[in-house]
């Protein structure tokens, strides 16, 4: 008699589910558990045992998917930022329209998702801070990517001035810094300010950044 379980036999189908499907399902359960616990209790208060209890899997299955809670945090963070980015891009569509209107559409979709699921804000802007150099690097890289996304709607416009790479990086940092700080403040206050007000304020800021990008400056 074999002592192997169905899960340890490569490719074995059990209850109509293949080994790879089971692994994928457990990973999804752990990612969902990570979002729930990191986004409510917080990363530092979350243990592997709590994650497995929330995901309804054993410790063994956790370590089949992730080396540590930090690895899971990075994976959850990546999913959260991907959701926010996808929402903004979907709202922008083909990118046609006046800059201010595009900013409003993208920002409103972005902020609506944050308001709908406050766990996103906690994971993206709070729980990843101060964890490790690796997580900090991931955070900074993704925030800069957000900055480029915010300004990217202007990149193909004929009236956009060519800026040195360093200047464009600084503009992207300024854009994401302003939006991030506004989102942090908004979430800390329990979304007390109407989303439309936050959207309009940030859209005006980004429209101002658009004007700066399109205006030739000395030395360019």
VENBEL-V277233 format. One record per helix or strand of 3 or more residues. SS is the DSSP state (~ for helix, > for strand). FROM is the first residue (numbers start at 1). TO is the last residue. If there is no record, write none. Layout:
ss: (SS;SS)
from: (FROM;FROM)
to: (TO;TO)
This chain:
ss: (~;~;~;~;~;~;~;~;~;~)
from: (6;19;48;59;69;99;118;133;165;195)
to: (8;38;55;65;92;116;127;152;188;214)
